[in-house]
Amino acid sequence: MSAAGGGRDCGSPVPQRAPWSLVAATAALCLLSATSVRTAAAAPMSREEKQKLGNQVLEMFDHAYGNYMEHAYPADELMPLTCRGRVRGQEPSRGDVDDALGKFSLTLIDSLDTLVVLNKTKEFEDAVRKVLRDVNLDNDVVVSVFETNIRVLGGLLGGHSLAIMLKEKGEYMQWYNDELLQMAKQLGYKLLPAFNTTSGLPYPRINLKFGIRKPEARTGTETDTCTACAGTLILEFAALSRFTGATIFEEYARKALDFLWEKRQRSSNLVGVTINIHTGDWVRKDSGVGAGIDSYYEYLLKAYVLLGDDSFLERFNTHYNAIMRYISQPPLLLDVHIHKPMLNARTWMDALLAFFPGLQVLKGDIRPAIETHEMLYQVIKKHNFLPEAFTTDFRVHWAQHPLRPEFAESTYFLYKATGDPYYLEVGKTLIENLNKYARVPCGFAAMKDVRTGSHEDRMDSFFLAEMFKYLYLLFADKEDIIFDIEDYIFTTEAHLLPLWLSTTNQSISKKNTTSEYTELDDSNFDWTCPNTQILFPHDPLYAQRIREPLKNVVDKSCPRGIIRVEESFRSGAKPPLRARDFMATNPEHLEILKKMGVSLIHLKDGRVQLVQHAIQAASSIDAEDGLRFMQEMIELSSQQQKEQQLPPRAVQIVSHPFFGRVVLTAGPAQFGPDLSKHKETRGFVASSKPYNGCSELTNPEAVMGKIALVQRGQCMFAEKARNIQNAGAIGGIVIDDNEGSSSDTAPLFQMAGDGKDTDDIRIPMLFLFSKEGSIILDAIREYEEVEVLLSDKAKDRAAILKGKMIPSYIINSNPEMDNEEQPSSENDSQNQSAEQIISISPTVDLVDQETPEESSLNSPPESLSPADTEDAADVSPPEQTSSPTANHETPSLDGECTDLDNQLEEQSETEENSSPEVSWDKKAQPIDSILADWNEDIEAFEMMEKDEL
């Protein structure tokens, strides 16, 4: 079997120790032979229409590739709007995106094996000659190790793999003598210095000419890399070792993978997004299947396929079980904290996770693959393309779309696994959208904003390497391809490596030291395929039934809960509510609580109390869901209590006539210098233009050397920081756009980053509510020049005013600060009943979630997501009647939703007095058994809390 998506007939022999002989990894691929006996629910697509669409893909590729060769070659990429090549250093820097460009004709190398897949063998031969003649790998340029590996090294190896295949056929490439392989080996040796770290994890960047650390290299000072960057090397490096016999490449890639495995969080079995390459400490502790981690998981499974090493499969299965337990919330895939996996780390998803359904097909887990793919397709139908990031209620978070191929990849794999013509129609939609919205005279242009249809002067090399390959294979029959695609495995860049490498130059030890798993005996599966009737039922409506409940998932009104597709489709009942999704302002959630026997009561101090009486539930099933909900709320509370918050900061006005007497409480930022570790920042303030700070400042002279004032809203905090920093500001203060907000009445929160690397932000940023911010704005209007001090806490005025002629009464007087005491939670605890309760103070996480370029015509500010909680009471496991008190105050994620606070009060009073009738299901589990199960879960959770890294 191959990872490319096909399969032999189930009666044909499988070679001994074939990489895909183990059922756990091969489940989906032998399904392909079963598709011929099923009748798909969708109308079958005729051979003529499939050929027509395949020819359309060929024409689209010719349009993109031809314009690159005509207008851009030998540059790395085509700029399709201006019809010229993108050359590193000759165009304005785009930051990390440009690290893929190394002045090595990137698009040509990345397209080599695509030419063969599309049956363009003459063009392939010409392209190989151009690469050998023109490409130089010894350029003085700093490139990404990750991108260079998957695009250039992978492209050269893919080209070599198909060149020797064509040579064996006897018609083309008869002159070829492993020249591409020699170039790949040269590049491999150039990348090896990046691995010179104590951990074995590679530096993220390297100079092709000078390597690492040398002064002329201009790199080697980085400390962090992403998990995918270090964990997506094994296929290319192992293939290079197997092709050449030089084992050093595979050894280095294995060492990096081994280190990542050892550093996984042991209780959750998850890995973070960013890791320190020297110490192995996790820098970003959120975990998902999208950007920063994605291809690490992919390469664990595919390394098993290509190399036949069981330890890679066991590692993948361990991670996959954790993903399905914590991250998968069908049809969503949401990031969580590796140490607190029950807590979501963010409320949006990025487009790179679209590869995951395809990986699930290779794993053999079809149902969640169908669910997530369908959800993504609904987003695409709404926006024409998959936005770079979108929220859990399917609004645009980041509006760009650089023509990513991951969704097309998953569509291809799902079609190969199911044979369902529905996925051909999905592919047809992708073709139509590309031609209608992205096609321009000189190629295909990336979308700058999927909502407006605006273009970006960009056509990445992966568009030709992957998109056209997967779309063509989707519509092609076996006779349309000049070689057997089943003999190859796709890399993450869709380059093809032959499976026979698994038995070539095997000099690396394969001793299984991964886990405590029992080694499986493959002998029973050497000559047979898995039972497809078990893996994929002989039901023509199987995939359709899974998709059906998701048809309108994107268009449902906000806020919405996460749907359990299987249960909701079967019974038509409301889905079980998860504690992390609970919104106290959502009437639908309140109705679900009522059915589960959970009452919601507003306390005088603003908290919300949840009391659960199982006997008041509508059924035993609802009672079980209620107990599950309360247990999750207990876990959520316990985890939130331990969440470390940055302490509040201070903005101190030091100019006349304040002289340090006015100190404003400010919220910190999770990016920029830490004011508790760095010297405070002092300077005069100036308002930015535009005031929201979401674009390049038009008044840089006004903020140069000063602390810039910007207003919250319309873009991410990190974007504001970068814009004022580029204008020369030495610091920044973000003022809340919610008029009347104050630290007196609202808890402080911290400004989060934008999900990207924020190491480039070098200035301190603080947040002020509207009331505190107006004090500075009023001072500017009255005194024109206002000087402030940004620090971790108020400074002594004598030190601030040292050397200045200031009246002594000012220095000796107490600061005029408003220290209004908060109500004590002890009084509340005395009034509580004997039932178990959770007391959670309301806090919110200030993540400016408004998407860039969002309409500013009187639109309401973005709502806030739930965050960490403080001053929570100790929580004991619930007995037969649990009554957690939870202030999980969570406004809607959608800024356009109606304010439901008044409705909440009315409903909560009604619910407090309600006594729903009990309708017990005869098949339901006894309540004592339910409680016993959940007490076991509580004990397990407590044990997990004690786990140490």
N, C-alpha and C positions, 0 to 999 in steps of 0.2 A: 504494500500500500504506500501511497505517497502523501505528503502534506500538501501537495498541490491541488488535491481535491478529487481525484478519481479513485478507481478501485478495480481489482480483478473480479472475475466471477467467483462466487463463493465456493464453487467446487474446485477451483484451480489451486495448485499447491502454492504455499508461501515459503520462501527459503528459510532454512534454519537461522535462528537469531535475527530474523528480519526486524528492523527497528519498530515496525508497527504490529508485531505479533501479540503484544500485550493488550488485553481487552480494555484495560482502564484508559489507554491512550487512543485506541483505534475505533472506539465505538461508532463514531459518526461516519467514518469513511467507508466502511463496508455497507453502509446504508445505500450507497449509490446504486448497488446492484439490485436493490429492492424497489427502486423507483419505477421500474418498468412494469411492475404488476399492480401499481396503484393508479387510480384515476384522480387527478388533481381537481380541486373544487373550482379553480379558475379555468376559463376556457383555454384550451391548449393553443399555443402560438404556432402557426404554420411554418414549415421549413422555409418557404419563400420570404415570410416576414422576418424570420431570424437572420436569413442571409442579407436581407435589405438593411437591417439594423447593424449587422456586422460590417457591411460595406460602408455604412455611414460612419462607424467608428474609424475605419481605415482612412476615410477622407478627412475626418477631424484630426487624426494623427498627422497626416500629410500636411495639413494646414499649420499645425503647431510646429512640427519638426522642420518643415520647409522654410518657414519664416525665421526660425532660429538660425538655420544654416545660411540663409540669405542675408539677414540683417544683423545677426549677433556673433556668429562664430568668428574667431575662436574664444570669444568672451564666455564667461561661465553661464550666464543666463540671458534670456531675451527680455527686454522691456517692451511689451507689446503695444503700449499706447504711443510711445515715441519712436517705435520701430528701430531700436538700436540695442547694442549689447550692454550688459551691466558688468563693469570692470571695477574690481575692488580698488578703492582709493580715488577713482575718478568721479564717483557719485557720492552724494551726501550719505554719511554713515547711517545705517539702520540698526545699529547696536548689535546684539547677539545674532540677529538674523544673517548678518554678513559673514559670520564665522564659517558658514558653509562654503564660501567662495575662496578658492585658492589659486586662481589664475591657471586652472588646469582643464579648461573646457568642460566644466562640470556637466552641463546638460547632454553633451555628446556621449560622455562615458556612461552617464546614468541611463541613456536610451539604448545602449548596445543590444542587450538581450530582448528588449521590446521589439526591435526590428525583426528578429528571428521569429518571435512568437506571432507577429503579424505577417509572417511569410514574405518579408522584404529582404531576402537573402543577398541580393546584389547590393542593395543599399547598406546592408550590414558589412559586407566585405569592404566597400568603399569607406565606411565609417572607421573600421579597424585600421585601415591604412592611414587615415587622417590622424587617429590617436597616436599611432606609432611614429608618425612623421612630425607632428606638431606639439604634442603635449609634453610639458616640462614639469616634473615633480620636485624640482629643487629651487622653488621660489622663496624669496624672503618675505613670507607672509604668515601671519598667525591664524591658524584654522582650528575648528572644533574637532577634537579627536573622534567624538561620536559621529558627527555628520560625515567626516572624511572616511570613516570606516564603512558606514552603511551605504554611502552613495558612490564613493570613488573606489575604495578597495572592493566593495561588493559588486560594483559595476564592472570592474576589470575581471573579477573572478567569474561573474555571470557571463561576460563576453567570452572568456576563455572556455568555459564549460560548453557553450554552444558552438564555439569555433571548432573544438576537437570533435564534436558530434557531427558537424557538417563535413569536416575533413574525412571522417570515417565513411560517410555516405558516398564520397567520391566525386562530387560535382563541384562544390564550392570549397574555398579556403585550402586548396591543395598546397599552397605556398606557406601556410602558417606553421610556425615552429615554436610555439609556446611564448611568443613575444609578449602577449598581454599578461601571462603568468609572471614573466620576469619583471614587468613593470609593477605588478601587484606585490611581488617580493620586495622590490626596492621601496615601495611605499610602506610596506609592513615594517621594515627596519627603521624607516623614518619615524614611525609612530611609537616604537618600542621605548625610547627615552621617557615618554610620558608615564610609564609604569614605575619609574624610579622613586617610589614612596615606601614608607615603612609598612603600610597596609597592603600594598599591591594594587590599590585602586589607582587608576590613571589620573593624571592632571586633566582638567577639562579642555585645555588648549595646548597647542604645540606649534613651534615655528618650523616649517618644512625644511628650511635651510640650516638653522642654527640650533634647533632642538629646544631644550628647556634650560632656564636659569642663567644662561649666558647673557651679558648685558645687551648684546645685539639681538637676542631672542625676543625680548619685550614680553615675556611670559614666564610662568613658573612660580609666581607669587600667590596663586590662587590656593585657597584652603578647602573649598567646597566643590562638590560635583553632584549631579542628580543621579538617582539610582539607575535610571535607564541608561544614562551616559556611561556608567561603569559596568552595567550588566547586559549591554547589547553588543558584545564583541565576539562571543564564543563561536557563532556560526562562521563568520568571515575568517577569524584567526585560525580556527580549527581546520577549515577548508584549505587555507593557505598552507598549513602544516602538512595536511594529508596530500595535497597536490605536490609539494616541493620536498617533503621529507624533513624539513626544518622544524623540529618539535617546539622550539622556543615560543612560537606564536600561540599555540594552543595552551602551553603551560601558563603563560602570562594571563590569558583570558580566563582560564580555570581558576587561577589564584584570586582574581578579582571577584568572580562569582562565589567562590568559597567564603571570602571575607564578608560579602553582603549577606550570605546565608547565616553566618555566625552572628551577625549583628542584628538579625531580625528581633522584634520584640517577642519574647518567649511565651508570654501568656496569650497574646492575640495572634501570633505568627504573621504579623503584618510588618511591612517595611515602610520607612518614611520617604519623603520626596527628595530630600537633600541630605548629604552625609559629608562629614569632615574627612578628607582623604588621608589625613595624618593620624588622627585620634580614633576615627570610627564613630564619633558621636553623631547622633542625628541632629541636624540643624533645623530642618523642617519636619515636624513630627506628625503631619497629616498624611493619610494614606488613601489611595484610590486606585483606579485602573486607567486613568487618563495621563495627562502630561506629566513628565518627570519620572513615571514608573512603568508605563504601559509595556514597552517592548522587553523589559526585564522578565516579566511573566511569560511573554511570548517566546523568548529565547530559551527559557528553562524547558518548556515542552518541546520545542523544535530541536533543541540540542539532544534531547533523548531520541528523537526521530532520526537525526542525521548521524549521531555518534553511537547510539545503542547503549548508552550508559544509564542504568536504572536509577542512579542517585538523582539525576536531573528530573526524572519523572516523579520521584517521591517528593522532591522539593516543590515541584509545581503543584502536586496534589495537596500538599500541606498548605501552601499559600491559597490555593483555589478554595479549599474548605473554609478558610478564614474570610475570603472575599465574599463567598455566598452567605456566610453567617452574619457578617457585619456591614459590608459595603453594598451588597445587592439588596435593593428594596424594589422588587419588580413593579414596573418596568425600569425603575431608576437605578443608577449606580452613583452613590453619594460618598464623598470622602469622609473619613472618620479620623479620630485621634488614635495613634497606635497604642497608647497606654490606656486610653478610655474609649474603646471601640464602640460603645453604645452611644457616644456623642458624635453628631455630625460636625465636621470641621468647616463646612461651608454649605451654602444653599443653592449652589449652581454647579453645572457640569460642563466640562470642556469637550470640544469636538473630537479630540483624539481618542476618547473612549469608544468611538464608533467601530474600532477594530475588534472590540471584545466579543461581540456575537460571533464573529468568524473564528476566534480562538475557542469559543465554547463549542462550536461545531466540531473542531478538531478534537476537543476533549470528549465529545459525545454527549454534551448536555444541551439538548436541542430546545427544550421548552423555554428557558430563560433567554436563549439566543433569539428565538422568534419574538418574544415579548419586547426585549430592549430594541431590537431592530425595527419593530413596528412603531414603537414610540418615536424613534429617531426619524423614521419616514414621515410620520405625521408632522414633526417639526419642519422637515424639509418641504412638505406640501404647503405649509403655512408661509414659509419665508423663501421658497425656491432653492435655498441652499441651507446647509447646516451652519448656524452661526458659530463663531469660534468658542463661545460659551453662552449657555442659556440657563435660566433659573428652573427651580423645581416646578413652578407653575408655567414654564415654557415661554417666558418672556426673554427677549434678547438681553444678554448680559454684556458680551463683547460682540460687536456687529460684523467684524471682519470674517471673510471666508477666502483663504488662499488656495482654493481649488483642491482641498484635501481629498485623498482617495480612499480613506479608511471605510467609509460607508459602502462604497462600491465593492471593496474587498469582502466585507461581510455579506453583501448581497450575493456575490458569486459563490461563496462557500455555502450559504443557505440553499441556494438553488441546486448545487451539486448534491447536498445532503437530502433534500426533500423532493427534488424534481418538480416542485410546484411552479406552474407558469406565472403565478403571481409575481415571482421575483424577476421574471423577464419583463413584466410590465413596470416594475420598479426601475430596472435598468433603462428601459425606454424613457421613463420620466427624467432620469439623470441626463441622458443624451439630449433630450429636448431642452432642458433647462440650461445646459452648457451652451448649446447653440443659440438659444434665445437671449440669454442674459450675460454670458461671459465672452462670447465670440466677438472679436474685433478684427479689423483688416489685417493686422500683423500677428495674429495668434489668438490666444485666450487670456483675458486679463482677470486677475484676482478681484474679488468683490471687496471694496472698502467698507461698504455698509449694505447688508442684505435687505435692510428695510427700505432704503432709497434706491438701490440698484447702482450706486456709484462704483466706479472702478478704481483699482490701484495699478500702477505701472509695474506689474510684477507677474512673472510666469515661472514658478519654481520648477526645478528639474524633476522633482518627484511627480509632477503632473504627467510628464511623458513616461517616466519609469514605471508608474503604477496604474494611474487612472485608465489609460487606453489598454493596458495589458489585461486588467480585470474585466473591463467592459467587453473587449473582444472575446475573451474566453467564455464570458457569460452566454454569448449568442453562438459561439462556434460549436460545431460538431467535431467529432474526433478526426474525421477526414479533412477538416479545414486546417489542421495544424500539422506541420511537416515532421514533427517528432512526437514522442510519447510524453506528454506533460506529467504523467504519473511517475516518471522516473526521477523527478526533481522535487526539491522543496523550495518554497518561497522564503526569502529573507524578509525582514521588516520593510525593506525598500523594494520588495517584489523581485529581487534578483534570484536567478535559478542556480541551485547547487545540486549536483547529482547525488543520489542516494547511495551509489556504490562507494562513496567516500567512507562509509561506515566500516568497511572492511579493508581500507587501505592505510598503510603506515600507522597501525595502531600501537603506538609506543607509550601512550599515556595510561597509567594505572587506572583501572575502573573499580577499585575496591569501594564497596558501598559503606560509607560512613555517615550517611546523611541523617538517618533517623532511627527510631526504634521499630520501624515497620518490618513485618515479616516479608522476606523475599518471596515473590510469587513464582510459581513454577510455570514456565511458558510452554512446556512440552505439549499440553493439551490443545494448544492453539496454533501449533506450527503448521497444520495442514487444513485448518478450517477458519472460517470467518465467524464473528459473533452472531448470535441469533437476532436477526433484524426485527423479528416480530416482537421481541421484548424491548429492543432499543427504540424502535419506531413503529408504532401500531399500524397495521394494514387498514388504515382509515383515510379515505380521500379527503375528509373534512378536518383531519387532525390539526394541521397548521392553521387553517381558517378559524377553527374554534378558539385557538389561542390568540389569534389576532383580533377577533371580532370585538371583544370588550375594549380594545384600545383604539378603535376607529375614531372616536371623538375625544380621546383623552386630552389632546392639546387644546381643544376649544371649550372645555368645561370652564364654568365661571369660577373665579377665585374667591376665597382660597380653597384648595382642594387637598384631600388626604391622599396618601399613597395607596393605590388599589392593589389588592390581592387578586390577581386576575382569575386564578382558578376557582377560588371560593365564590367570588362575586358572579362569575359566569354560571356556575352550577346552581346556586341557590337564589340568585337575584337579591340577596340581602346586603346590607351595608357592610363594608369591610371592617375588620378589627382595627381599632385606632391605636397607633403607637404613641408612647409618651413623648418621644422627641418631636412628633408632628403636631402635638396638641396645641391648639390656639384658643385661648380663653375668650377671644372675640368672635369665634366661628360658631354660629348657631347649629350647623350640621354636626360639629364636634360635640356640642352640648347635648344634642339629641342622642348621639351615640353613647355618651356617658350615662344618660338617663336609662337607656336600655340595658346597660351593663350594671345598673344598680349603684351608680356613682353620683353623689349629689355635690353640687358646687355652691359654696357659700362665700360671700364677700365679707371679710373682716373689716373692722373700723380703721385699722392701720394701713389698709390698702392691699393686704395680702388676700390670696384666694385659698380657701380650704376645700380639699376634696375628701369626701367621706364615702366609703364603699360598704354597702350592706348586700352581701351576695343574695340574700333571700328576696330582695326587691328587684333582682334582675328579671328580665322578660323570659329567660330560659336558662337552662343549665349551661348551654354553650355561651350565652351572653355573660353569665356569671364567671365562667372560666376566662373569657376575654377581659372582664373587669379585673379579675385577680392578676392577670398578665399585665394589664395596664398599670395597676397600682405597684406591682413589683418593678416594672420598668421605671416608674416615677421615683421609687425609692433609690434605684441604682443611679438614675439621672441626678438626683439630689446629692447623693454621696459623692459622685464623680465631680459635680460642679463645685462642691465645697472645697475640693482639693485643687481645683483649677487655679493656678497662680496668676494673679493680676499684677500688672505694673502699677506702682503707687501713683497717686495724683502728682502733678507738677505745679509749678507756680509761675505766674506772670506778674512781675513786680514793677510798678510804674515808678521810675527813679528821677524823672525830670521835674522841674518847677511846675506847680507848687506842691507836688505829691511827695517828692524826696523819699520814696520807698515806703511810704505809709499805706499805700493801697496795694494789696496783694490779692490777685485773682486766682482762684482754684482752676487748674487747667487739666484736661485729659491728655495722657501721653500718646505716643505713636509707637507702633511695633516696628518701625523702620527709622533710619537715620541714627545719629549718635545718641547714646543713652546719657541723659543729663546727670544721672547719679554717678557715672563713671568719667564723664568729660567735664571740662570747665564750662561754667555757665556762659550763655551768649547774651551780649549786651549791645543794644543798638537802637536807633530811632526807627519808628514804624512808618510805613507808607502803604497806601492801598494799591492793589494790583489792577491793571486794566488788561483784559476784562477782569471783573471782580471775582468771577468764579474760578479763575486760574486754570481753566480747562484747555487753553490753547497758548501759543507763544505770546508772551506779554508785549503789548504795544508801547509800554512806558518803562523799558528796562533802565533808563537813566534815573527814573524816580526811585526804583527799588535797589539799585546797585549799592551794595555795602550796607543795606538796611534790612530790617525784619519786615517781610511782606505780609500784608493782611489779605486773605482770600475768603470767599464765602463758600460754605458747604453746598454740595449739590452738583449734578450734571456730569460728573466724572469721578474717577477714583481719587482717593487722597494722595496716593503715590504719584499720580499724574500731576496733580497740583504742585507737589513738592518738586518734581523734576522741572516743571516750567518756571517756577520762581527761582530755583537754583540756577538754571540756565541763564536767567536774566541778571544774575549776580547777587541775589539776596543771600544774607548770612543766616537767615532763619525764617520761619513762617508760623503764622497763627491763623488757624481756620476758625471762622465764626459761624455758628449755627444759623441756618436760614429759617429755622422754625421760630417765628417771632414770639417773644415772651418766655422762651425756655430759660431755665436757670438751674444752677447747681444746687440751689436751695431746695428745689422740689423734685429734681431728677437725679438719679445716680450717675456718677461719672462712668465713662467707658473709654476704651482705647481705640485709636485709629489703626485699622489693619491695612496691610499692603494690598496689592492687586493680584496676588497669586503668582507673581513673577519674582525674579531676583531683584531685590531692592538695595543691594550693596552699593549701587551707584548713587544713592541718596546720601549726601554728606552733611546736610544741614538739619538742625533740630526742628521738629514740628510739634506744635501744641494745639489743643482744641479748647475753645471757649464757647459756652452757651451764649445765647442771644443777649441775655441780661448783662453778663460780664463783658461781652464784646462791645456792647453799646457804651460802656464806661470809657473804653479806649477811643471809640469813634467820637463820642462827645468831647473828650479831651482834645482830640485833633482839631475839631471844629472851633474850640475856644482858644487853644494855645498854639495851634499849628504844628509845632515840633514837640513830639512826645517820645521820650526815651524809656525803654522797658528792659527788664532783665528776665531772661528765660532760664530757669534753674529747677533743680529737683525739689527745693524748698526755699522759703523766704530767707533772704540774707539779712544779716545785721546791718542796720542803717548806718552805723558808725563806719563800717568797712566800706559801704557803698559810697558814702559822701566824704571819704577821707581826702583831705587836702582842699576841701571846699569851705567857703565861709557860710555856714548854716547855723541858724539859731539853735542853742543847746536844747530848748524844749522840744524841738522836732526829733533830735537824736534820742532823747531820754523817754519820750512818750511811747505808749503801747501802740502797736499797729492797729489800725481801724479795720479789723477783720470781722466778718460776720460768722460767728461760731454757733449757729443755732443747733441745739441738741436734738438728736433724733429720738423718737420714742423707744423706750427699752422693750426688748422682746421678752424680758422676764415676766412682765405683767401678763402678757398674752399667755405664756406657758402656764401660769397659775390658773387661768380661767379655762384651760382646755380640759376636755373630758379625759377619762382614763384610756381612751382609745389612742392607738399609735398615730402620730402626726408628723408631717414634715413641714418645717417652717422655712420658707425660702423668700429672701428679700428680693424685690424686683430689681434686676439690673439689665442693661441692654448693651450689646456689643456694637460699637460705632463702626460699622463697615459701610462706607459710602457706596451703596450698591446701585446707585443710578448708573445706567449704562452711558458710555461716551456718546456725545452728540444727541442725547435724548432731548425731546422738545422742551423748551423752557417757557412756553406761553402759559404762565400761571398754573403749571402742573404742580400737584402736591409733592412734598419731599418724599424720598424713598422711605418705606417703612423699615423698621429695625428688626433684626433677627434675635432669637433668644441667645443669651450668653451666660456667663458664669454667675454663680450665686454666692452670696455672702451670709455670714451669721446664721447658718442653718443649724437647726437642732439635731441632736443625735437621733439616729433612726434605728429602730429595732424591727426585726422581721414581723410581718403582720400575723396576727392570729386569725381565728375564724372570721372575725369581723375587723377589717382593716380600715383605717381612716387617715391616710396621709393628708397633710395640709400642704398645698403646693401653690405658691404664687409663681406660676409659669407664664408670666404676662408676655404674650407674644403677638404683637400686631401683625396684620397681614403682610405678606411679602409683596403684594401688589399695591403700588401707590395709588392706583385708580379705584380701589375697592371702597365701598361705603363704610363710614365709621359705624361700628355696631355696638358701641359702649352702652347706649341706652337700652338697646334690645337685650344686651347681656344682663343688665340689672333686673329687667322684668322676668327674663327666663330663669335666672338663678333663684328668684323668690318663688317662682312656680315650682321649680324642681325640688326645692327644699321641702315642700309640703307634699310632694307627689309620692304615691305608693302604687307603682304599676303592678298589675296582676301577674301572678307567676304561672308560666306555661312550661312545665318541665318536659324536656324531651326524654322519652323512655330509653333511648340509646345513649343518653348523656352520661359522662363520667361522674361518679358520686363526688359530692363536694369535699368530703374528707380526703379522698384520693387526690383531688385537685390541690388541696392545701398542702398535702404531704409532698407532692411533686414540686410545688413552688418553694417550700421550705428547703428542699434539697438544692434548688437553684440558688436560693439565697446563700446557703453555705458555700456553694461553689463560687459564687461571686465574691464572697468575703475572702476565700482562699486566693482568688485571682488578684485581689487588691494587695495581698501580701507579697505577690511575686515581685522580684527585683530583677533589673536588667543584668 
